[in-house]
Amino acid sequence: YKNKIPGLETIDDVLFRALHPKHKERPSVMEILDVINTFLSTGGKKKVQAIELHSNGKKFTIIKDVEITRDICKSNFGNHEQIYTHQFKIFKDNSGDWFVQGLTVPSTAKAKDGTVLTFYPTIYGGKDITNKPTKLEDNTQLVIGDTQFTVVMK
Protein backbone atom coordinates (compact mmCIF):
# COMPACT_ATOMS: atom_id res chain seq x y z
CA TYR A 1 0.00 0.00 0.00
CA LYS A 2 1.49 3.34 -0.99
CA ASN A 3 1.31 6.16 1.51
CA LYS A 4 1.49 9.51 -0.27
CA ILE A 5 3.53 11.48 2.24
CA PRO A 6 5.89 13.77 0.32
CA GLY A 7 9.48 13.46 1.49
CA LEU A 8 8.89 10.13 3.21
CA GLU A 9 9.30 6.64 1.88
CA THR A 10 6.21 4.68 1.08
CA ILE A 11 5.55 1.53 3.07
CA ASP A 12 6.25 -0.42 -0.15
CA ASP A 13 9.63 1.29 -0.54
CA VAL A 14 10.85 0.63 2.98
CA LEU A 15 9.68 -3.00 2.92
CA PHE A 16 11.33 -3.52 -0.46
CA ARG A 17 14.61 -2.14 0.97
CA ALA A 18 14.22 -4.60 3.87
CA LEU A 19 14.62 -7.41 1.34
CA HIS A 20 17.90 -6.05 -0.02
CA PRO A 21 20.57 -8.80 -0.21
CA LYS A 22 23.20 -6.54 1.42
CA HIS A 23 22.58 -6.16 5.12
CA LYS A 24 23.97 -2.58 5.23
CA GLU A 25 21.42 -1.49 2.60
CA ARG A 26 18.45 -2.68 4.66
CA PRO A 27 16.54 -0.25 6.87
CA SER A 28 16.69 -0.66 10.61
CA VAL A 29 13.67 -1.87 12.52
CA MET A 30 13.26 1.70 13.83
CA GLU A 31 13.19 3.10 10.28
CA ILE A 32 10.49 0.62 9.31
CA LEU A 33 8.47 1.41 12.44
CA ASP A 34 8.81 5.16 11.82
CA VAL A 35 7.37 4.84 8.31
CA ILE A 36 4.54 2.57 9.47
CA ASN A 37 3.73 4.76 12.51
CA THR A 38 3.72 7.90 10.37
CA PHE A 39 1.37 6.23 7.94
CA LEU A 40 -0.96 5.02 10.69
CA SER A 41 -0.98 8.29 12.63
CA THR A 42 -1.82 10.37 9.56
CA GLY A 43 -4.18 7.95 7.84
CA GLY A 44 -1.74 7.98 4.94
CA LYS A 45 -1.98 11.75 4.56
CA LYS A 46 0.53 14.44 5.34
CA LYS A 47 -0.69 16.81 8.05
CA VAL A 48 -0.98 20.33 6.76
CA GLN A 49 1.54 22.56 8.52
CA ALA A 50 0.49 25.87 7.01
CA ILE A 51 -2.28 27.53 5.04
CA GLU A 52 -1.68 30.10 2.34
CA LEU A 53 -4.36 32.57 1.37
CA HIS A 54 -3.92 33.81 -2.20
CA SER A 55 -5.69 36.91 -3.45
CA ASN A 56 -4.99 39.80 -5.78
CA GLY A 57 -1.77 38.10 -6.98
CA LYS A 58 -0.34 37.96 -3.44
CA LYS A 59 -0.22 35.41 -0.63
CA PHE A 60 -0.41 35.38 3.15
CA THR A 61 0.97 32.37 5.06
CA ILE A 62 -0.77 31.13 8.20
CA ILE A 63 1.04 28.79 10.60
CA LYS A 64 -1.13 29.25 13.68
CA ASP A 65 -4.66 30.34 14.55
CA VAL A 66 -5.40 33.78 13.11
CA GLU A 67 -8.29 36.17 12.74
CA ILE A 68 -8.36 37.71 9.27
CA THR A 69 -9.01 41.41 9.64
CA ARG A 70 -9.41 44.38 7.37
CA ASP A 71 -5.88 45.50 8.30
CA ILE A 72 -4.37 42.11 7.36
CA CYS A 73 -6.14 42.22 3.99
CA LYS A 74 -5.10 45.83 3.40
CA SER A 75 -1.42 45.22 4.17
CA ASN A 76 -1.14 41.80 2.45
CA PHE A 77 -3.52 41.92 -0.49
CA GLY A 78 -4.59 45.52 -1.04
CA ASN A 79 -8.19 44.44 -1.63
CA HIS A 80 -9.89 45.25 1.65
CA GLU A 81 -12.83 47.52 0.85
CA GLN A 82 -15.46 44.82 1.50
CA ILE A 83 -13.63 43.21 4.43
CA TYR A 84 -14.89 44.04 7.92
CA THR A 85 -12.64 44.84 10.88
CA HIS A 86 -12.89 41.16 11.97
CA GLN A 87 -14.06 39.06 8.99
CA PHE A 88 -13.16 35.40 9.61
CA LYS A 89 -10.77 33.19 11.50
CA ILE A 90 -8.66 30.23 10.48
CA PHE A 91 -7.66 27.75 13.15
CA LYS A 92 -6.28 24.26 13.68
CA ASP A 93 -7.99 21.68 15.89
CA ASN A 94 -6.25 19.19 18.19
CA SER A 95 -5.98 16.58 15.43
CA GLY A 96 -4.16 19.05 13.14
CA ASP A 97 -7.05 19.74 10.75
CA TRP A 98 -7.58 23.35 9.65
CA PHE A 99 -10.93 25.13 9.85
CA VAL A 100 -12.43 28.46 8.82
CA GLN A 101 -15.27 30.29 10.53
CA GLY A 102 -16.91 33.49 9.40
CA LEU A 103 -17.44 36.13 12.06
CA THR A 104 -20.56 38.22 12.44
CA VAL A 105 -20.32 41.38 10.32
CA PRO A 106 -22.73 44.28 9.89
CA SER A 107 -24.10 44.83 6.38
CA THR A 108 -22.94 48.49 6.40
CA ALA A 109 -20.96 50.93 8.50
CA LYS A 110 -19.86 54.56 8.17
CA ALA A 111 -16.24 55.49 7.76
CA LYS A 112 -14.78 58.45 9.66
CA ASP A 113 -15.34 60.64 6.61
CA GLY A 114 -19.03 59.64 6.45
CA THR A 115 -18.68 57.23 3.53
CA VAL A 116 -21.00 54.23 3.84
CA LEU A 117 -19.06 50.96 3.60
CA THR A 118 -20.79 47.71 2.61
CA PHE A 119 -19.69 44.41 4.16
CA TYR A 120 -20.50 40.81 3.29
CA PRO A 121 -20.55 37.49 5.13
CA THR A 122 -17.77 34.98 4.54
CA ILE A 123 -18.78 32.41 1.91
CA TYR A 124 -17.02 29.05 1.63
CA GLY A 125 -18.16 26.33 -0.73
CA GLY A 126 -21.08 28.53 -1.75
CA LYS A 127 -22.38 28.69 1.83
CA ASP A 128 -22.42 31.43 4.44
CA ILE A 129 -20.15 30.15 7.22
CA THR A 130 -20.88 32.88 9.78
CA ASN A 131 -20.37 31.26 13.19
CA LYS A 132 -20.05 27.83 11.52
CA PRO A 133 -16.62 26.18 11.80
CA THR A 134 -15.97 24.50 8.46
CA LYS A 135 -13.07 22.19 7.58
CA LEU A 136 -10.75 23.69 4.98
CA GLU A 137 -9.86 21.81 1.80
CA ASP A 138 -6.95 22.49 -0.54
CA ASN A 139 -7.51 24.77 -3.54
CA THR A 140 -10.91 26.03 -2.42
CA GLN A 141 -12.33 29.55 -2.46
CA LEU A 142 -13.34 31.93 0.31
CA VAL A 143 -15.48 34.77 -0.99
CA ILE A 144 -16.39 38.06 0.69
CA GLY A 145 -18.43 40.23 -1.67
CA ASP A 146 -16.25 40.65 -4.77
CA THR A 147 -13.08 39.58 -2.93
CA GLN A 148 -11.87 36.03 -3.45
CA PHE A 149 -9.22 34.08 -1.57
CA THR A 150 -7.83 30.73 -2.68
CA VAL A 151 -6.87 28.38 0.15
CA VAL A 152 -3.63 26.47 -0.45
CA MET A 153 -2.57 23.87 2.09
CA LYS A 154 1.17 23.39 2.66
N, C-alpha and C positions, 0 to 999 in steps of 0.2 A: 504494500500500500504506500503510495507516495504522499508524504506530507509536503505541503507547498509553502514552506517557511523560507523566505529568501535569506541567503547567507548561511543556512544550516543544511547539513546533509539530510537526504531523505532516509527514511527507515530502510528502504531497499538498498541505498548506497552503503550505509554503514554495515548492514548485514552481509552484503556482497564482499566488502573489504574484510569482514571477519573470516571469510573462506579463502583468503589469499594464502598461497602455498608458503610464502616467507613470513615467519612469525613476526618479524619487526614491522611488517607492513599492515598487520592486523590491528584493529582498534582495541583499546583496553576495554575491560568490562565497564568501567566508569564512562567512557565515551559512548558506548552503546546505550547505557542507562540514561545518560544525559539526553540523547536524541529521542529515545522512547518517552522519557518523562516530559520533555518539551512538547512532543506531539500530543501526549495525553492531557497535559495541563492546558493546552490551547485549543483542543479539539481539532488539531491539524491546521490551525490558522494563526498567523502572526498577530500578536496584540498590537493595536495601533498606539504608537507612542505620542503622536502629535496630529493635530488637525491644521490644515491650511484653508483659509478662506481666500478665495480669488474673486476679485471684482475690479472692474475698471482698469484691467491690465496690470493690477498689482496684487500682492498677496500679503497675508497676515498669518503668522504661525502661532498656534496655541499649543502649549505643553502642559497647562494646568487649567483648572476651572477659571472661567473668565466671563464677565458680563460685557456684552458688546454695546457700547454707548455711541452716542452721536460724536463725541470727541475722538474715539478710536477710529470711527469711519472717516471722519474729517482728516485726521492726520495720516491714515494709512491708505485710504482709497480716493479721497477727494469727493466722493459722491455721498453726501450726508443730509441733503435737504429734506428727505422724507423719513429720516431716522430720528427716533425720539431720544431723549436724554438717556434712557435705559431701555433698549429695544428687546434684546434677548440674551440668554446665557447659554454657554456651552460648558458641559461638565462631564467628568468621568465617574462612573460608579465603582463600587468595590471590586467588581470582577474585571475592570479595565475597559468596559464598553463606554463609548462616548454618546452623549445625549444633547439635545437642544431643547430649549423651552422658551417660548415667546413670553414676554412680560406685558403686563397691562399698559396700554398706551391710550392717551386721549385722541380723539379724531382730529382736533385742531388745538392750537395754542397761539398766543400772540408773542411775537418777538419784542425785544426792548424798544425797537423803533415803530412798533404798532402793526407790523406786517403779520398777517395771519398765515401760520404754517399748518400744513396738513400732514397728518401722520397715519400710518397704516399698521395693521397687525402683521406679525411674522407668519409667513406662509411656507410650509414645508410639505412637499409631496402633494401640493394642491389643497392642503388643509390648513386652517387657522390653528396654530399650536399655542395660542395664548394660554398660559398656565397648564400646559399639557406636555410633560416630558416625553420626548420622542427620540428613539434610537437613531443615531446618524448612520448613514450609509455612504460609501465612497462615490464620488462623482454625482452628487445630487445637488439640487438647487434650493436655496433659501431666497424668498422673495419678499421684499418690503416695498409696496407701491411699485415704482418703476425700477427699483434697485434690485439687482440680482447678485447673489453670492454663490459660487460653486464650492462645495465641500470636497476637499481632497484629504484622504487619510494617509498618513505616513507611518 
